Amino acid sequence: MLAETERRSAAGRDLSRLDRVGGNRRLRECYRTAGYTVVGELPPPDAGPGGRHPVVLPQKRLRPG
């Protein structure tokens, strides 16, 4: 699924960024293993039943820059 997302993102883009909830360690490791690095973090949006977690911004270069 991640490879398909990157393939679609590569159409006219140099970077892929997949924002995610900061508290998900398994997803963080999955992105890291796939070559993504965290380029920023945003404060938590208004929380619903799941609580308040920051939004993490992992990014990966798709083409040489």
Backbone hydrogen bonds in HBPLUS format (Angstrom, degrees):
<---DONOR---> <-ACCEPTOR-->    atom                        ^
c    i                          cat <-CA-CA->   ^        H-A-AA   ^      H-
h    n   atom  resd res      DA  || num        DHA   H-A  angle D-A-AA Bond
n    s   type  num  typ     dist DA aas  dist angle  dist       angle   num
A0005-THR N   A0001-MET O   3.06 MM   4  6.34 155.6  2.12 148.0 154.6     1
A0006-GLU N   A0002-LEU O   2.98 MM   4  6.26 158.3  2.02 151.3 156.8     2
A0007-ARG N   A0003-ALA O   2.94 MM   4  6.14 154.2  2.00 145.4 152.7     3
A0008-ARG N   A0004-GLU O   3.02 MM   4  6.24 161.9  2.05 150.3 154.2     4
A0009-SER N   A0005-THR O   2.91 MM   4  6.08 152.4  1.99 145.3 153.9     5
A0010-ALA N   A0006-GLU O   2.93 MM   4  6.01 140.9  2.08 145.3 154.4     6
A0011-ALA N   A0008-ARG O   3.42 MM   3  5.82 161.3  2.46 107.4 112.5     7
A0012-GLY N   A0010-ALA O   2.77 MM   2  5.76 105.9  2.32 121.2 104.5     8
A0013-ARG N   A0010-ALA O   3.43 MM   3  5.01 163.3  2.46  97.2 101.8     9
A0062-LEU N   A0014-ASP O   2.63 MM  48  5.24 165.9  1.65 148.1 151.9    10
A0016-SER N   A0060-LYS O   2.84 MM  44  5.26 154.4  1.90 151.9 160.6    11
A0060-LYS N   A0016-SER O   2.83 MM  44  5.26 147.6  1.93 149.2 159.7    12
A0018-LEU N   A0058-PRO O   3.11 MM  40  5.82 143.9  2.25 151.9 162.5    13
A0020-ARG N   A0056-VAL O   2.96 MM  36  5.36 157.8  2.01 152.4 158.4    14
A0056-VAL N   A0020-ARG O   2.75 MM  36  5.36 157.1  1.81 163.4 167.3    15
A0022-GLY N   A0054-PRO O   2.67 MM  32  5.11 156.8  1.72 166.9 159.4    16
A0028-ARG N   A0024-ASN O   3.09 MM   4  6.33 155.2  2.16 146.5 154.0    17
A0029-GLU N   A0025-ARG O   3.02 MM   4  6.26 158.7  2.06 149.7 154.1    18
A0030-CYS N   A0026-ARG O   2.98 MM   4  6.21 152.8  2.06 143.7 151.7    19
A0031-TYR N   A0027-LEU O   2.97 MM   4  6.24 165.6  1.99 156.2 158.2    20
A0032-ARG N   A0028-ARG O   2.97 MM   4  6.15 160.0  2.01 147.1 153.4    21
A0033-THR N   A0029-GLU O   2.92 MM   4  6.03 164.2  1.94 150.2 153.9    22
A0034-ALA N   A0030-CYS O   3.10 MM   4  6.30 139.5  2.27 139.3 150.2    23
A0034-ALA N   A0031-TYR O   3.08 MM   3  4.99 123.7  2.41  93.0 107.9    24
A0036-TYR N   A0031-TYR O   2.95 MM   5  5.28 164.7  1.97 149.1 144.1    25
A0035-GLY N   A0032-ARG O   3.05 MM   3  5.25 161.3  2.09 107.9 113.0    26
A0037-THR N   A0059-GLN O   2.89 MM  22  5.41 162.1  1.92 149.0 149.9    27
A0059-GLN N   A0037-THR O   2.78 MM  22  5.41 159.5  1.83 142.1 146.2    28
A0039-VAL N   A0057-LEU O   2.88 MM  18  5.71 176.1  1.88 155.1 153.7    29
A0057-LEU N   A0040-GLY O   2.97 MM  17  5.15 159.6  2.01 149.7 143.3    30
A0042-LEU N   A0055-VAL O   2.76 MM  13  5.04 164.4  1.78 152.4 157.8    31
A0055-VAL N   A0042-LEU O   3.07 MM  13  5.04 155.3  2.13 134.0 141.2    32
A0051-GLY N   A0048-GLY O   3.39 MM   3  6.04 173.9  2.40 121.6 122.9    33
